[in-house]
């Protein structure tokens, strides 16, 4: 009975680890998308500033 209880606990830990790994992967993906968006915005701002500088 004790071995069965331990194996159930181990299975729960494995499931929890899988869930946390999936959460971490999703968080990393969200960060990557957000950084990509910010880089595009920054690039656009730099381009606009350069355009203003050349026009002056």
Beta strands, then each sheet from edge to edge (+ up, - down):
end
